[in-house]
């Protein structure tokens, strides 16, 4: 049986790698977690990647604590402490796996320099770190470099395992830069050579953002950057599968994401169909490679009915939270009812591993109309890991990208038309239609299957995605709610009531 990708090809640590004192006690040193808990309870909910917003943190359980870099007495140099903690909230019983587990890289200094002030977590008033300042370690270039060194000289360090691809050589000196854009995880760019994604909310099992790029690399697919190194929890006999903690991949310097390219094209009233056609081909190539590398399945009546029921349940939950959805709910539900009806009539669909959260922000293109690349295969982080690793119809990815084209056009309208162009909104609608068509045509050319030939499945997935967008915007960006609501009106097929216009 082949070794699982999470743990295969681990190399012994170099004898010149810096030594670290490893906390091996199940609960860490006496008083560590109790002294940090008040600070973490304030700091953690403020982070973009914290999943339990709106519910108080009632306590923590320490999963593991590992010193990646000891902090000498007196704090003349920084220390780096790796923590896995479960955050208990209402509905998450103490000690149960349902409590969200978070990865925290805790910097430790006697005094925090002014340049690191935004990374401050606080000063423990007791425990082994009393008298020190603790902060977000990834914001400190010196500590981010320690993490890269661990990947460069791989091996096991207490409960952690660092793995590097044998064919990869990581330079010893690469300047780290924390990515400050809002993300559901944290990323550090090293010298425009590599980018390290550090997963924040982690679950047992291999993260698709490691599993899928590794599988695609074995097929020779060049559309996805191949992992150079990664780290995870070390396997433990008789316990839960390892947690994927971080993945190092080549950084595509000079590339621009599809969202920025689309908005620039809209601002210039420029044609985007050639770019969309090429992106459709790239998407199809990745789908074909994933079907070749990983198991596939067939969705029959029971699976299709469960799929439609889940979509209907998400619609009901979203409508309960966002009253603006209520007038459209009966018409929107017909998309899911039609899908279930096809399943009862004997219709089947192929299913395979997919990207899971495909949109214009998840694709990059090199300058000069170069090739497209797909990135960030984690799927929707809010959904359970088992669900994200489940084979699904490729149309789900396609629907996500089509919604992204619509979103770009709607954002352009929201930002206001060109003052010299009185037909801005109409032109943006035309832009969306032509771009969607070009993307589907490119996909059909490369795959041999046009997603528009399965209108019921495509409509169901587009509707489900638009409902998700409504709920997201209502919770996080209420001023943007009008953007997905425009899609809801189109997908429902009738004009909005007067109070929603």
C-alpha positions, 0 to 999 in steps of 0.5 A: 500500500502506498504511503499517504501523501501527508507523511510520505518522504519525510527526511531526517532533520539536519544536524545543523537545524536549530534545536527546540525544546518540545513541550510533550506533556498533554496539557503543556507546562503547568499554567500555560493555557489558563494564563493564555486563555483570557488573552486568546478569548479576546484576540481570537474572535477578532481574526478574519479566519475565526469561524465562530463569530457571533458566539462567545468563547467559553473556554479552551482545550489544549491539543498540543504545544510545541516550541519551534524556537525557545525564548531564552531567559531575559527575552533577548531574542524572540521565541516561537510557540506552536499551539493547537487549541480547541475553542469551546463555544455554545453548542461545542461541548468540552473535549468534543471533536465538534469544538473548532480546533485552531492553529496559533503561532505564538511569538514570545518577546520580553518587549514588542518592537513598535513595528510589531504592535499590530500583531500584539495579543497581550501579556500573560499575568501568570503561568510560564510566560508571565512577564513576556509579551505574546503576539501573532508570530507570522507577523514577525519576519524573524519567526516566519523564517524559522517556519521556513527553515523547519520545512527546508530541513524536514523531520519530526519535532514532537507532535509535528512533522515537516515534509519536503519533496525530495526534488525540491531545494529551498534556499536558505535565505528568503525574505518573508512577507505576511499577506495582509489581504483578508483570507480564511487562512494566513499566507506568507510570501518568501522572496517571491519564490514560495508562498506558505499557506498556514491553515487556521481552522484545522480538522483531522484528515488531509486538507484538499489544498495539499491532497489535490495539488499533489495528485495533479502533480503526479498526472503532469498537470501544470495548471496548479502549483505543485507543493514543495513542502508541508507540515502536519501533526505526526500520525498517532496509532489508534487516534484521529488522522493527522491534521494538515497544518500548512503547505508551501508552494511556488509563488507565481510572481508577476501573476494577477488574479482573475478578479482584478483582471475582470474588474480592469476590463470592465473599467475600460469597457474592454472585451474579456471573452478571450480570457474567459475562453482560455480560463474555461479550457484551463478549468476543464484541463484540471477537471480531466486531470483530477478525474484521471488521478482520483476516484470517481463516482456516479450520482443516482436517485438517492444521492441526487435527492439528498443533494436537492434536499440539502440545497432546499434546506440552505435556502430555508435557513438563508431566508430565515436569516435574510427577509429579502429572500422570502418573496423569491423562495418559492420560485428558487425552490423549483430549481431544486425540485426539478433536480430531484425530479430528474433523479426520480426519473432515472437521471444520473450524473458523474461525480469526481473531486473538484476545486470546490470554491472556484471563482475569479479570485482563485485563478491567476494569469501571468502577464501578456495573456499567459496561461491561467493557473488554479489555486486554493483547493481547500474548498469552502472552509466553513463546510466539513472536511469530509464534505469537501473531499466528497466527489461532486459534479464538475458543474458545481465549479462551473457555476461558481465561476459563472456567478463570479463573472456576474458578481464582477459585472454587478460590482462594476455597476455598483461602483458606478458607470463611466460618466461619459457612458450613459449605458454602463449598466446595460453594457455590464450585463452584456459583458457578463453574458458574453463572458459566461458564454465564452467560458462555457465554450472554452470548457466544452472545447477542452472537455468535450462536454458543454455545461449548458447542455445540463441546464437543470443541474447548472441552474440548481448549483447557480441558485445554491451559490447565489443563496450562499452569497446572500447569506454571506453578504448579509452577515459580513458586508450588508452594503453589498447585499444588492449584488447577489440579490440581483442574481436572485431576481434573475434566477427566480424569473420574476420582478422583485416586489416594490419594497425591494427595488 
